[in-house]
C-alpha cells in the first residue's frame, strides 16, 4: 500500500513538472517527454504493462529515472525560474 502511495506521489509530481515545462518552458518537447516518463510511476499503467507484456519496470530503474528527472528539471531545466514565470502570469 505504501509503495502505491509513493508511486502515485512521484507520478503526480513528475506530471506537474512536465506540464510546467510544456507550457512555460522554452522546450515543449522536453515537457512532453517528462509527462510521458511520469506515467511509469502510476500504478494502473504498471498493471496494464504487466497484463499486456508480462513485464514490469523494476523499482531500481524507477529510482534512477526519478534522479534523472529531478536532475534534468532542477539543474538543466531551471524549474524554479519557470515557477516564477507562472506566478507572474497568474498575478497579471
PyMOL Python script that loads the backbone (N, CA, C, O; Angstrom):
from pymol import cmd

cmd.read_pdbstr("""\
ATOM      1  N   UNK A   1       0.818  -1.194   0.000  1.00  0.00           N
ATOM      2  CA  UNK A   1       0.000   0.000   0.000  1.00  0.00           C
ATOM      3  C   UNK A   1       0.865   1.263   0.000  1.00  0.00           C
ATOM      4  O   UNK A   1       0.580   2.213  -0.729  1.00  0.00           O
ATOM      5  N   UNK A   2       1.923   1.271   0.818  1.00  0.00           N
ATOM      6  CA  UNK A   2       2.802   2.433   0.896  1.00  0.00           C
ATOM      7  C   UNK A   2       3.512   2.673  -0.425  1.00  0.00           C
ATOM      8  O   UNK A   2       3.688   3.821  -0.833  1.00  0.00           O
ATOM      9  N   UNK A   3       3.924   1.606  -1.100  1.00  0.00           N
ATOM     10  CA  UNK A   3       4.615   1.788  -2.376  1.00  0.00           C
ATOM     11  C   UNK A   3       3.686   2.370  -3.431  1.00  0.00           C
ATOM     12  O   UNK A   3       4.128   3.129  -4.293  1.00  0.00           O
ATOM     13  N   UNK A   4       2.400   2.022  -3.373  1.00  0.00           N
ATOM     14  CA  UNK A   4       1.453   2.604  -4.327  1.00  0.00           C
ATOM     15  C   UNK A   4       1.266   4.096  -4.075  1.00  0.00           C
ATOM     16  O   UNK A   4       1.170   4.881  -5.019  1.00  0.00           O
ATOM     17  N   UNK A   5       1.215   4.483  -2.819  1.00  0.00           N
ATOM     18  CA  UNK A   5       1.076   5.903  -2.497  1.00  0.00           C
ATOM     19  C   UNK A   5       2.304   6.670  -2.971  1.00  0.00           C
ATOM     20  O   UNK A   5       2.180   7.754  -3.540  1.00  0.00           O
ATOM     21  N   UNK A   6       3.471   6.118  -2.740  1.00  0.00           N
ATOM     22  CA  UNK A   6       4.711   6.759  -3.194  1.00  0.00           C
ATOM     23  C   UNK A   6       4.739   6.835  -4.716  1.00  0.00           C
ATOM     24  O   UNK A   6       5.154   7.850  -5.277  1.00  0.00           O
ATOM     25  N   UNK A   7       4.305   5.780  -5.384  1.00  0.00           N
ATOM     26  CA  UNK A   7       4.270   5.785  -6.849  1.00  0.00           C
ATOM     27  C   UNK A   7       3.321   6.856  -7.368  1.00  0.00           C
ATOM     28  O   UNK A   7       3.660   7.594  -8.293  1.00  0.00           O
ATOM     29  N   UNK A   8       2.129   6.945  -6.773  1.00  0.00           N
ATOM     30  CA  UNK A   8       1.184   7.988  -7.180  1.00  0.00           C
ATOM     31  C   UNK A   8       1.780   9.376  -6.941  1.00  0.00           C
ATOM     32  O   UNK A   8       1.651  10.263  -7.784  1.00  0.00           O
ATOM     33  N   UNK A   9       2.421   9.558  -5.809  1.00  0.00           N
ATOM     34  CA  UNK A   9       3.010  10.852  -5.473  1.00  0.00           C
ATOM     35  C   UNK A   9       4.070  11.261  -6.495  1.00  0.00           C
ATOM     36  O   UNK A   9       4.056  12.385  -6.996  1.00  0.00           O
ATOM     37  N   UNK A  10       4.990  10.341  -6.801  1.00  0.00           N
ATOM     38  CA  UNK A  10       6.019  10.648  -7.794  1.00  0.00           C
ATOM     39  C   UNK A  10       5.403  10.869  -9.173  1.00  0.00           C
ATOM     40  O   UNK A  10       5.834  11.756  -9.909  1.00  0.00           O
ATOM     41  N   UNK A  11       4.410  10.079  -9.522  1.00  0.00           N
ATOM     42  CA  UNK A  11       3.755  10.252 -10.812  1.00  0.00           C
ATOM     43  C   UNK A  11       3.120  11.621 -10.948  1.00  0.00           C
ATOM     44  O   UNK A  11       3.264  12.280 -11.978  1.00  0.00           O
ATOM     45  N   UNK A  12       2.418  12.051  -9.911  1.00  0.00           N
ATOM     46  CA  UNK A  12       1.757  13.360  -9.945  1.00  0.00           C
ATOM     47  C   UNK A  12       2.785  14.489  -9.967  1.00  0.00           C
ATOM     48  O   UNK A  12       2.625  15.458 -10.709  1.00  0.00           O
ATOM     49  N   UNK A  13       3.827  14.370  -9.168  1.00  0.00           N
ATOM     50  CA  UNK A  13       4.869  15.411  -9.142  1.00  0.00           C
ATOM     51  C   UNK A  13       5.544  15.530 -10.503  1.00  0.00           C
ATOM     52  O   UNK A  13       5.715  16.636 -11.016  1.00  0.00           O
ATOM     53  N   UNK A  14       5.926  14.402 -11.088  1.00  0.00           N
ATOM     54  CA  UNK A  14       6.617  14.454 -12.374  1.00  0.00           C
ATOM     55  C   UNK A  14       5.682  14.884 -13.499  1.00  0.00           C
ATOM     56  O   UNK A  14       6.119  15.529 -14.452  1.00  0.00           O
ATOM     57  N   UNK A  15       4.404  14.534 -13.401  1.00  0.00           N
ATOM     58  CA  UNK A  15       3.431  15.004 -14.387  1.00  0.00           C
ATOM     59  C   UNK A  15       3.306  16.528 -14.310  1.00  0.00           C
ATOM     60  O   UNK A  15       3.273  17.207 -15.336  1.00  0.00           O
ATOM     61  N   UNK A  16       3.239  17.056 -13.086  1.00  0.00           N
ATOM     62  CA  UNK A  16       3.154  18.507 -12.904  1.00  0.00           C
ATOM     63  C   UNK A  16       4.411  19.205 -13.416  1.00  0.00           C
ATOM     64  O   UNK A  16       4.322  20.260 -14.043  1.00  0.00           O
ATOM     65  N   UNK A  17       5.572  18.625 -13.155  1.00  0.00           N
ATOM     66  CA  UNK A  17       6.824  19.189 -13.669  1.00  0.00           C
ATOM     67  C   UNK A  17       6.800  19.201 -15.195  1.00  0.00           C
ATOM     68  O   UNK A  17       7.245  20.162 -15.822  1.00  0.00           O
ATOM     69  N   UNK A  18       6.283  18.137 -15.780  1.00  0.00           N
ATOM     70  CA  UNK A  18       6.171  18.080 -17.234  1.00  0.00           C
ATOM     71  C   UNK A  18       5.244  19.155 -17.774  1.00  0.00           C
ATOM     72  O   UNK A  18       5.538  19.771 -18.798  1.00  0.00           O
ATOM     73  N   UNK A  19       4.122  19.387 -17.090  1.00  0.00           N
ATOM     74  CA  UNK A  19       3.198  20.440 -17.525  1.00  0.00           C
ATOM     75  C   UNK A  19       3.848  21.815 -17.460  1.00  0.00           C
ATOM     76  O   UNK A  19       3.676  22.633 -18.363  1.00  0.00           O
ATOM     77  N   UNK A  20       4.592  22.064 -16.392  1.00  0.00           N
ATOM     78  CA  UNK A  20       5.287  23.350 -16.267  1.00  0.00           C
ATOM     79  C   UNK A  20       6.244  23.537 -17.435  1.00  0.00           C
ATOM     80  O   UNK A  20       6.277  24.606 -18.044  1.00  0.00           O
ATOM     81  N   UNK A  21       7.015  22.516 -17.750  1.00  0.00           N
ATOM     82  CA  UNK A  21       7.973  22.619 -18.852  1.00  0.00           C
ATOM     83  C   UNK A  21       7.279  22.668 -20.206  1.00  0.00           C
ATOM     84  O   UNK A  21       7.798  23.269 -21.147  1.00  0.00           O
ATOM     85  N   UNK A  22       6.130  22.052 -20.311  1.00  0.00           N
ATOM     86  CA  UNK A  22       5.406  22.041 -21.580  1.00  0.00           C
ATOM     87  C   UNK A  22       4.863  23.421 -21.924  1.00  0.00           C
ATOM     88  O   UNK A  22       4.972  23.862 -23.069  1.00  0.00           O
ATOM     89  N   UNK A  23       4.277  24.107 -20.944  1.00  0.00           N
ATOM     90  CA  UNK A  23       3.594  25.362 -21.231  1.00  0.00           C
ATOM     91  C   UNK A  23       4.409  26.613 -20.931  1.00  0.00           C
ATOM     92  O   UNK A  23       4.185  27.646 -21.562  1.00  0.00           O
ATOM     93  N   UNK A  24       5.345  26.554 -19.992  1.00  0.00           N
ATOM     94  CA  UNK A  24       6.101  27.751 -19.649  1.00  0.00           C
ATOM     95  C   UNK A  24       7.580  27.626 -19.960  1.00  0.00           C
ATOM     96  O   UNK A  24       8.345  28.548 -19.676  1.00  0.00           O
ATOM     97  N   UNK A  25       7.984  26.555 -20.515  1.00  0.00           N
ATOM     98  CA  UNK A  25       9.393  26.370 -20.809  1.00  0.00           C
ATOM     99  C   UNK A  25       9.739  26.802 -22.216  1.00  0.00           C
ATOM    100  O   UNK A  25       8.865  27.146 -23.012  1.00  0.00           O
ATOM    101  N   UNK A  26      11.012  26.780 -22.506  1.00  0.00           N
ATOM    102  CA  UNK A  26      11.460  27.101 -23.851  1.00  0.00           C
ATOM    103  C   UNK A  26      11.600  25.841 -24.695  1.00  0.00           C
ATOM    104  O   UNK A  26      12.006  25.909 -25.856  1.00  0.00           O
ATOM    105  N   UNK A  27      11.265  24.694 -24.114  1.00  0.00           N
ATOM    106  CA  UNK A  27      11.373  23.426 -24.834  1.00  0.00           C
ATOM    107  C   UNK A  27      10.161  22.563 -24.503  1.00  0.00           C
ATOM    108  O   UNK A  27      10.186  21.784 -23.550  1.00  0.00           O
ATOM    109  N   UNK A  28       9.110  22.705 -25.288  1.00  0.00           N
ATOM    110  CA  UNK A  28       7.880  21.968 -25.007  1.00  0.00           C
ATOM    111  C   UNK A  28       8.042  20.469 -25.235  1.00  0.00           C
ATOM    112  O   UNK A  28       7.322  19.672 -24.634  1.00  0.00           O
ATOM    113  N   UNK A  29       8.977  20.077 -26.093  1.00  0.00           N
ATOM    114  CA  UNK A  29       9.218  18.645 -26.320  1.00  0.00           C
ATOM    115  C   UNK A  29       9.772  18.010 -25.046  1.00  0.00           C
ATOM    116  O   UNK A  29       9.419  16.878 -24.713  1.00  0.00           O
ATOM    117  N   UNK A  30      10.627  18.723 -24.341  1.00  0.00           N
ATOM    118  CA  UNK A  30      11.153  18.232 -23.068  1.00  0.00           C
ATOM    119  C   UNK A  30      10.021  18.028 -22.065  1.00  0.00           C
ATOM    120  O   UNK A  30       9.994  17.026 -21.350  1.00  0.00           O
ATOM    121  N   UNK A  31       9.092  18.972 -22.013  1.00  0.00           N
ATOM    122  CA  UNK A  31       7.945  18.841 -21.115  1.00  0.00           C
ATOM    123  C   UNK A  31       7.089  17.639 -21.453  1.00  0.00           C
ATOM    124  O   UNK A  31       6.650  16.914 -20.560  1.00  0.00           O
ATOM    125  N   UNK A  32       6.847  17.419 -22.746  1.00  0.00           N
ATOM    126  CA  UNK A  32       6.069  16.252 -23.168  1.00  0.00           C
ATOM    127  C   UNK A  32       6.802  14.961 -22.816  1.00  0.00           C
ATOM    128  O   UNK A  32       6.176  13.974 -22.432  1.00  0.00           O
ATOM    129  N   UNK A  33       8.120  14.968 -22.944  1.00  0.00           N
ATOM    130  CA  UNK A  33       8.926  13.797 -22.602  1.00  0.00           C
ATOM    131  C   UNK A  33       8.829  13.485 -21.108  1.00  0.00           C
ATOM    132  O   UNK A  33       8.716  12.321 -20.725  1.00  0.00           O
ATOM    133  N   UNK A  34       8.871  14.508 -20.270  1.00  0.00           N
ATOM    134  CA  UNK A  34       8.748  14.310 -18.824  1.00  0.00           C
ATOM    135  C   UNK A  34       7.353  13.786 -18.482  1.00  0.00           C
ATOM    136  O   UNK A  34       7.211  12.929 -17.609  1.00  0.00           O
ATOM    137  N   UNK A  35       6.330  14.292 -19.158  1.00  0.00           N
ATOM    138  CA  UNK A  35       4.973  13.786 -18.930  1.00  0.00           C
ATOM    139  C   UNK A  35       4.894  12.310 -19.282  1.00  0.00           C
ATOM    140  O   UNK A  35       4.308  11.524 -18.537  1.00  0.00           O
ATOM    141  N   UNK A  36       5.475  11.929 -20.406  1.00  0.00           N
ATOM    142  CA  UNK A  36       5.480  10.509 -20.780  1.00  0.00           C
ATOM    143  C   UNK A  36       6.228   9.665 -19.750  1.00  0.00           C
ATOM    144  O   UNK A  36       5.775   8.576 -19.396  1.00  0.00           O
ATOM    145  N   UNK A  37       7.353  10.153 -19.272  1.00  0.00           N
ATOM    146  CA  UNK A  37       8.107   9.415 -18.258  1.00  0.00           C
ATOM    147  C   UNK A  37       7.342   9.311 -16.942  1.00  0.00           C
ATOM    148  O   UNK A  37       7.517   8.345 -16.199  1.00  0.00           O
ATOM    149  N   UNK A  38       6.501  10.289 -16.647  1.00  0.00           N
ATOM    150  CA  UNK A  38       5.754  10.258 -15.385  1.00  0.00           C
ATOM    151  C   UNK A  38       4.780   9.090 -15.330  1.00  0.00           C
ATOM    152  O   UNK A  38       4.445   8.615 -14.245  1.00  0.00           O
ATOM    153  N   UNK A  39       4.325   8.626 -16.480  1.00  0.00           N
ATOM    154  CA  UNK A  39       3.373   7.515 -16.496  1.00  0.00           C
ATOM    155  C   UNK A  39       3.987   6.223 -15.972  1.00  0.00           C
ATOM    156  O   UNK A  39       3.261   5.304 -15.594  1.00  0.00           O
ATOM    157  N   UNK A  40       5.306   6.141 -15.944  1.00  0.00           N
ATOM    158  CA  UNK A  40       5.990   4.962 -15.403  1.00  0.00           C
ATOM    159  C   UNK A  40       5.619   4.764 -13.932  1.00  0.00           C
ATOM    160  O   UNK A  40       5.608   3.635 -13.442  1.00  0.00           O
ATOM    161  N   UNK A  41       5.320   5.846 -13.235  1.00  0.00           N
ATOM    162  CA  UNK A  41       5.086   5.784 -11.795  1.00  0.00           C
ATOM    163  C   UNK A  41       3.635   5.503 -11.417  1.00  0.00           C
ATOM    164  O   UNK A  41       3.377   5.148 -10.267  1.00  0.00           O
ATOM    165  N   UNK A  42       2.693   5.643 -12.317  1.00  0.00           N
ATOM    166  CA  UNK A  42       1.290   5.422 -11.990  1.00  0.00           C
ATOM    167  C   UNK A  42       0.980   3.929 -11.927  1.00  0.00           C
ATOM    168  O   UNK A  42       1.215   3.214 -12.901  1.00  0.00           O
ATOM    169  N   UNK A  43       0.449   3.439 -10.786  1.00  0.00           N
ATOM    170  CA  UNK A  43       0.165   2.004 -10.643  1.00  0.00           C
ATOM    171  C   UNK A  43      -0.741   1.412 -11.726  1.00  0.00           C
ATOM    172  O   UNK A  43      -0.481   0.287 -12.152  1.00  0.00           O
ATOM    173  N   UNK A  44      -1.797   2.104 -12.202  1.00  0.00           N
ATOM    174  CA  UNK A  44      -2.603   1.496 -13.270  1.00  0.00           C
ATOM    175  C   UNK A  44      -1.807   1.247 -14.557  1.00  0.00           C
ATOM    176  O   UNK A  44      -2.072   0.285 -15.278  1.00  0.00           O
ATOM    177  N   UNK A  45      -0.845   2.107 -14.837  1.00  0.00           N
ATOM    178  CA  UNK A  45      -0.004   1.904 -16.024  1.00  0.00           C
ATOM    179  C   UNK A  45       0.875   0.675 -15.825  1.00  0.00           C
ATOM    180  O   UNK A  45       1.082  -0.098 -16.761  1.00  0.00           O
ATOM    181  N   UNK A  46       1.391   0.490 -14.621  1.00  0.00           N
ATOM    182  CA  UNK A  46       2.195  -0.704 -14.339  1.00  0.00           C
ATOM    183  C   UNK A  46       1.366  -1.971 -14.469  1.00  0.00           C
ATOM    184  O   UNK A  46       1.841  -2.976 -14.997  1.00  0.00           O
ATOM    185  N   UNK A  47       0.125  -1.928 -13.988  1.00  0.00           N
ATOM    186  CA  UNK A  47      -0.761  -3.086 -14.109  1.00  0.00           C
ATOM    187  C   UNK A  47      -1.046  -3.391 -15.570  1.00  0.00           C
ATOM    188  O   UNK A  47      -1.001  -4.549 -15.986  1.00  0.00           O
ATOM    189  N   UNK A  48      -1.336  -2.363 -16.347  1.00  0.00           N
ATOM    190  CA  UNK A  48      -1.601  -2.544 -17.778  1.00  0.00           C
ATOM    191  C   UNK A  48      -0.374  -3.096 -18.494  1.00  0.00           C
ATOM    192  O   UNK A  48      -0.497  -3.980 -19.341  1.00  0.00           O
ATOM    193  N   UNK A  49       0.790  -2.589 -18.163  1.00  0.00           N
ATOM    194  CA  UNK A  49       2.030  -3.068 -18.768  1.00  0.00           C
ATOM    195  C   UNK A  49       2.265  -4.539 -18.443  1.00  0.00           C
ATOM    196  O   UNK A  49       2.684  -5.312 -19.304  1.00  0.00           O
ATOM    197  N   UNK A  50       1.993  -4.920 -17.204  1.00  0.00           N
ATOM    198  CA  UNK A  50       2.174  -6.326 -16.811  1.00  0.00           C
ATOM    199  C   UNK A  50       1.170  -7.230 -17.522  1.00  0.00           C
ATOM    200  O   UNK A  50       1.519  -8.339 -17.925  1.00  0.00           O
ATOM    201  N   UNK A  51      -0.076  -6.769 -17.680  1.00  0.00           N
ATOM    202  CA  UNK A  51      -1.092  -7.564 -18.372  1.00  0.00           C
ATOM    203  C   UNK A  51      -0.758  -7.744 -19.846  1.00  0.00           C
ATOM    204  O   UNK A  51      -0.920  -8.834 -20.395  1.00  0.00           O
ATOM    205  N   UNK A  52      -0.294  -6.683 -20.482  1.00  0.00           N
ATOM    206  CA  UNK A  52      -0.045  -6.726 -21.930  1.00  0.00           C
ATOM    207  C   UNK A  52       1.264  -7.401 -22.293  1.00  0.00           C
ATOM    208  O   UNK A  52       1.343  -8.107 -23.298  1.00  0.00           O
ATOM    209  N   UNK A  53       2.301  -7.186 -21.475  1.00  0.00           N
ATOM    210  CA  UNK A  53       3.624  -7.697 -21.853  1.00  0.00           C
ATOM    211  C   UNK A  53       4.179  -8.736 -20.882  1.00  0.00           C
ATOM    212  O   UNK A  53       5.117  -9.460 -21.218  1.00  0.00           O
ATOM    213  N   UNK A  54       3.608  -8.812 -19.687  1.00  0.00           N
ATOM    214  CA  UNK A  54       4.159  -9.703 -18.677  1.00  0.00           C
ATOM    215  C   UNK A  54       5.411  -9.142 -18.023  1.00  0.00           C
ATOM    216  O   UNK A  54       6.106  -9.855 -17.300  1.00  0.00           O
ATOM    217  N   UNK A  55       5.699  -7.890 -18.266  1.00  0.00           N
ATOM    218  CA  UNK A  55       6.913  -7.232 -17.787  1.00  0.00           C
ATOM    219  C   UNK A  55       6.519  -6.025 -16.946  1.00  0.00           C
ATOM    220  O   UNK A  55       5.569  -5.318 -17.280  1.00  0.00           O
ATOM    221  N   UNK A  56       7.231  -5.790 -15.879  1.00  0.00           N
ATOM    222  CA  UNK A  56       7.065  -4.564 -15.102  1.00  0.00           C
ATOM    223  C   UNK A  56       8.420  -3.864 -14.997  1.00  0.00           C
ATOM    224  O   UNK A  56       9.473  -4.486 -15.138  1.00  0.00           O
ATOM    225  N   UNK A  57       8.367  -2.590 -14.754  1.00  0.00           N
ATOM    226  CA  UNK A  57       9.601  -1.817 -14.623  1.00  0.00           C
ATOM    227  C   UNK A  57      10.102  -1.969 -13.189  1.00  0.00           C
ATOM    228  O   UNK A  57       9.368  -1.667 -12.248  1.00  0.00           O
ATOM    229  N   UNK A  58      11.337  -2.431 -13.009  1.00  0.00           N
ATOM    230  CA  UNK A  58      11.868  -2.642 -11.653  1.00  0.00           C
ATOM    231  C   UNK A  58      11.988  -1.338 -10.867  1.00  0.00           C
ATOM    232  O   UNK A  58      12.167  -0.263 -11.441  1.00  0.00           O
ATOM    233  N   UNK A  59      11.888  -1.454  -9.563  1.00  0.00           N
ATOM    234  CA  UNK A  59      11.979  -0.291  -8.684  1.00  0.00           C
ATOM    235  C   UNK A  59      13.316   0.423  -8.827  1.00  0.00           C
ATOM    236  O   UNK A  59      13.370   1.651  -8.758  1.00  0.00           O
ATOM    237  N   UNK A  60      14.383  -0.322  -9.022  1.00  0.00           N
ATOM    238  CA  UNK A  60      15.699   0.311  -9.166  1.00  0.00           C
ATOM    239  C   UNK A  60      15.741   1.217 -10.396  1.00  0.00           C
ATOM    240  O   UNK A  60      16.354   2.283 -10.359  1.00  0.00           O
ATOM    241  N   UNK A  61      15.100   0.801 -11.472  1.00  0.00           N
ATOM    242  CA  UNK A  61      15.039   1.633 -12.681  1.00  0.00           C
ATOM    243  C   UNK A  61      14.206   2.883 -12.409  1.00  0.00           C
ATOM    244  O   UNK A  61      14.543   3.968 -12.882  1.00  0.00           O
ATOM    245  N   UNK A  62      13.130   2.738 -11.656  1.00  0.00           N
ATOM    246  CA  UNK A  62      12.294   3.894 -11.321  1.00  0.00           C
ATOM    247  C   UNK A  62      13.063   4.899 -10.466  1.00  0.00           C
ATOM    248  O   UNK A  62      12.898   6.108 -10.631  1.00  0.00           O
ATOM    249  N   UNK A  63      13.893   4.410  -9.566  1.00  0.00           N
ATOM    250  CA  UNK A  63      14.692   5.305  -8.724  1.00  0.00           C
ATOM    251  C   UNK A  63      15.707   6.069  -9.570  1.00  0.00           C
ATOM    252  O   UNK A  63      15.864   7.280  -9.411  1.00  0.00           O
ATOM    253  N   UNK A  64      16.390   5.371 -10.461  1.00  0.00           N
ATOM    254  CA  UNK A  64      17.357   6.023 -11.355  1.00  0.00           C
ATOM    255  C   UNK A  64      16.646   7.040 -12.242  1.00  0.00           C
ATOM    256  O   UNK A  64      17.159   8.136 -12.468  1.00  0.00           O
ATOM    257  N   UNK A  65      15.467   6.681 -12.744  1.00  0.00           N
ATOM    258  CA  UNK A  65      14.694   7.589 -13.585  1.00  0.00           C
ATOM    259  C   UNK A  65      14.262   8.826 -12.796  1.00  0.00           C
ATOM    260  O   UNK A  65      14.286   9.937 -13.327  1.00  0.00           O
ATOM    261  N   UNK A  66      13.869   8.644 -11.543  1.00  0.00           N
ATOM    262  CA  UNK A  66      13.479   9.781 -10.704  1.00  0.00           C
ATOM    263  C   UNK A  66      14.653  10.732 -10.493  1.00  0.00           C
ATOM    264  O   UNK A  66      14.488  11.950 -10.558  1.00  0.00           O
ATOM    265  N   UNK A  67      15.826  10.181 -10.243  1.00  0.00           N
ATOM    266  CA  UNK A  67      17.021  11.017 -10.076  1.00  0.00           C
ATOM    267  C   UNK A  67      17.310  11.784 -11.361  1.00  0.00           C
ATOM    268  O   UNK A  67      17.633  12.971 -11.320  1.00  0.00           O
ATOM    269  N   UNK A  68      17.194  11.108 -12.497  1.00  0.00           N
ATOM    270  CA  UNK A  68      17.425  11.772 -13.783  1.00  0.00           C
ATOM    271  C   UNK A  68      16.420  12.900 -14.009  1.00  0.00           C
ATOM    272  O   UNK A  68      16.804  13.998 -14.411  1.00  0.00           O
ATOM    273  N   UNK A  69      15.141  12.639 -13.755  1.00  0.00           N
ATOM    274  CA  UNK A  69      14.117  13.665 -13.974  1.00  0.00           C
ATOM    275  C   UNK A  69      14.368  14.861 -13.066  1.00  0.00           C
ATOM    276  O   UNK A  69      14.294  16.005 -13.513  1.00  0.00           O
ATOM    277  N   UNK A  70      14.664  14.606 -11.802  1.00  0.00           N
ATOM    278  CA  UNK A  70      14.935  15.714 -10.882  1.00  0.00           C
ATOM    279  C   UNK A  70      16.173  16.499 -11.292  1.00  0.00           C
ATOM    280  O   UNK A  70      16.173  17.728 -11.239  1.00  0.00           O
ATOM    281  N   UNK A  71      17.226  15.801 -11.698  1.00  0.00           N
ATOM    282  CA  UNK A  71      18.438  16.483 -12.145  1.00  0.00           C
ATOM    283  C   UNK A  71      18.150  17.324 -13.384  1.00  0.00           C
ATOM    284  O   UNK A  71      18.579  18.474 -13.477  1.00  0.00           O
ATOM    285  N   UNK A  72      17.429  16.747 -14.327  1.00  0.00           N
ATOM    286  CA  UNK A  72      17.166  17.449 -15.590  1.00  0.00           C
ATOM    287  C   UNK A  72      16.278  18.666 -15.376  1.00  0.00           C
ATOM    288  O   UNK A  72      16.490  19.698 -16.012  1.00  0.00           O
ATOM    289  N   UNK A  73      15.297  18.569 -14.502  1.00  0.00           N
ATOM    290  CA  UNK A  73      14.378  19.694 -14.333  1.00  0.00           C
ATOM    291  C   UNK A  73      14.900  20.746 -13.365  1.00  0.00           C
ATOM    292  O   UNK A  73      14.693  21.940 -13.582  1.00  0.00           O
ATOM    293  N   UNK A  74      15.565  20.326 -12.315  1.00  0.00           N
ATOM    294  CA  UNK A  74      16.058  21.305 -11.345  1.00  0.00           C
ATOM    295  C   UNK A  74      17.361  21.944 -11.796  1.00  0.00           C
ATOM    296  O   UNK A  74      17.569  23.140 -11.590  1.00  0.00           O
ATOM    297  N   UNK A  75      18.231  21.169 -12.403  1.00  0.00           N
ATOM    298  CA  UNK A  75      19.528  21.691 -12.810  1.00  0.00           C
ATOM    299  C   UNK A  75      19.504  22.323 -14.179  1.00  0.00           C
ATOM    300  O   UNK A  75      19.809  23.505 -14.337  1.00  0.00           O
ATOM    301  N   UNK A  76      19.146  21.543 -15.151  1.00  0.00           N
ATOM    302  CA  UNK A  76      19.200  21.996 -16.535  1.00  0.00           C
ATOM    303  C   UNK A  76      17.938  22.748 -16.927  1.00  0.00           C
ATOM    304  O   UNK A  76      18.004  23.754 -17.634  1.00  0.00           O
ATOM    305  N   UNK A  77      16.796  22.265 -16.473  1.00  0.00           N
ATOM    306  CA  UNK A  77      15.516  22.827 -16.895  1.00  0.00           C
ATOM    307  C   UNK A  77      15.099  24.093 -16.190  1.00  0.00           C
ATOM    308  O   UNK A  77      14.094  24.695 -16.567  1.00  0.00           O
ATOM    309  N   UNK A  78      15.837  24.525 -15.171  1.00  0.00           N
ATOM    310  CA  UNK A  78      15.558  25.757 -14.439  1.00  0.00           C
ATOM    311  C   UNK A  78      14.106  25.821 -13.971  1.00  0.00           C
ATOM    312  O   UNK A  78      13.397  26.788 -14.249  1.00  0.00           O
ATOM    313  N   UNK A  79      13.678  24.793 -13.267  1.00  0.00           N
ATOM    314  CA  UNK A  79      12.288  24.676 -12.837  1.00  0.00           C
ATOM    315  C   UNK A  79      11.842  25.855 -11.982  1.00  0.00           C
ATOM    316  O   UNK A  79      10.725  26.346 -12.148  1.00  0.00           O
ATOM    317  N   UNK A  80      12.690  26.316 -11.076  1.00  0.00           N
ATOM    318  CA  UNK A  80      12.280  27.396 -10.182  1.00  0.00           C
ATOM    319  C   UNK A  80      12.055  28.704 -10.940  1.00  0.00           C
ATOM    320  O   UNK A  80      11.169  29.479 -10.581  1.00  0.00           O
ATOM    321  N   UNK A  81      12.844  28.955 -11.979  1.00  0.00           N
ATOM    322  CA  UNK A  81      12.619  30.142 -12.804  1.00  0.00           C
ATOM    323  C   UNK A  81      11.285  30.049 -13.530  1.00  0.00           C
ATOM    324  O   UNK A  81      10.586  31.051 -13.683  1.00  0.00           O
ATOM    325  N   UNK A  82      10.937  28.862 -13.971  1.00  0.00           N
ATOM    326  CA  UNK A  82       9.660  28.670 -14.668  1.00  0.00           C
ATOM    327  C   UNK A  82       8.484  28.821 -13.711  1.00  0.00           C
ATOM    328  O   UNK A  82       7.430  29.327 -14.094  1.00  0.00           O
ATOM    329  N   UNK A  83       8.661  28.389 -12.480  1.00  0.00           N
ATOM    330  CA  UNK A  83       7.602  28.574 -11.485  1.00  0.00           C
ATOM    331  C   UNK A  83       7.397  30.062 -11.216  1.00  0.00           C
ATOM    332  O   UNK A  83       6.262  30.505 -11.040  1.00  0.00           O
ATOM    333  N   UNK A  84       8.477  30.834 -11.183  1.00  0.00           N
ATOM    334  CA  UNK A  84       8.351  32.289 -11.039  1.00  0.00           C
ATOM    335  C   UNK A  84       7.590  32.889 -12.216  1.00  0.00           C
ATOM    336  O   UNK A  84       6.774  33.791 -12.026  1.00  0.00           O
ATOM    337  N   UNK A  85       7.844  32.402 -13.426  1.00  0.00           N
ATOM    338  CA  UNK A  85       7.099  32.870 -14.599  1.00  0.00           C
ATOM    339  C   UNK A  85       5.614  32.575 -14.461  1.00  0.00           C
ATOM    340  O   UNK A  85       4.775  33.414 -14.790  1.00  0.00           O
ATOM    341  N   UNK A  86       5.293  31.390 -13.980  1.00  0.00           N
ATOM    342  CA  UNK A  86       3.890  31.016 -13.788  1.00  0.00           C
ATOM    343  C   UNK A  86       3.236  31.950 -12.780  1.00  0.00           C
ATOM    344  O   UNK A  86       2.132  32.443 -13.011  1.00  0.00           O
ATOM    345  N   UNK A  87       3.910  32.192 -11.672  1.00  0.00           N
ATOM    346  CA  UNK A  87       3.347  33.059 -10.637  1.00  0.00           C
ATOM    347  C   UNK A  87       3.129  34.472 -11.171  1.00  0.00           C
ATOM    348  O   UNK A  87       2.128  35.109 -10.843  1.00  0.00           O
ATOM    349  N   UNK A  88       4.050  34.964 -11.985  1.00  0.00           N
ATOM    350  CA  UNK A  88       3.886  36.290 -12.577  1.00  0.00           C
ATOM    351  C   UNK A  88       2.740  36.315 -13.576  1.00  0.00           C
ATOM    352  O   UNK A  88       2.023  37.311 -13.664  1.00  0.00           O
ATOM    353  N   UNK A  89       2.553  35.231 -14.333  1.00  0.00           N
ATOM    354  CA  UNK A  89       1.443  35.162 -15.286  1.00  0.00           C
ATOM    355  C   UNK A  89       0.097  35.193 -14.572  1.00  0.00           C
ATOM    356  O   UNK A  89      -0.844  35.826 -15.051  1.00  0.00           O
ATOM    357  N   UNK A  90      -0.001  34.519 -13.439  1.00  0.00           N
ATOM    358  CA  UNK A  90      -1.272  34.475 -12.724  1.00  0.00           C
ATOM    359  C   UNK A  90      -1.558  35.766 -11.964  1.00  0.00           C
ATOM    360  O   UNK A  90      -2.715  36.070 -11.676  1.00  0.00           O
ATOM    361  N   UNK A  91      -0.518  36.524 -11.639  1.00  0.00           N
ATOM    362  CA  UNK A  91      -0.715  37.810 -10.971  1.00  0.00           C
ATOM    363  C   UNK A  91      -1.237  38.855 -11.947  1.00  0.00           C
ATOM    364  O   UNK A  91      -1.968  39.766 -11.558  1.00  0.00           O
ATOM    365  N   UNK A  92      -0.866  38.722 -13.198  1.00  0.00           N
ATOM    366  CA  UNK A  92      -1.245  39.735 -14.199  1.00  0.00           C
ATOM    367  C   UNK A  92      -2.696  39.667 -14.569  1.00  0.00           C
ATOM    368  O   UNK A  92      -3.160  40.453 -15.396  1.00  0.00           O
TER     369      UNK A  92
END
""", "prot")
cmd.dss("prot")
cmd.show_as("cartoon", "prot")
cmd.util.cbc("prot")
cmd.orient("prot")
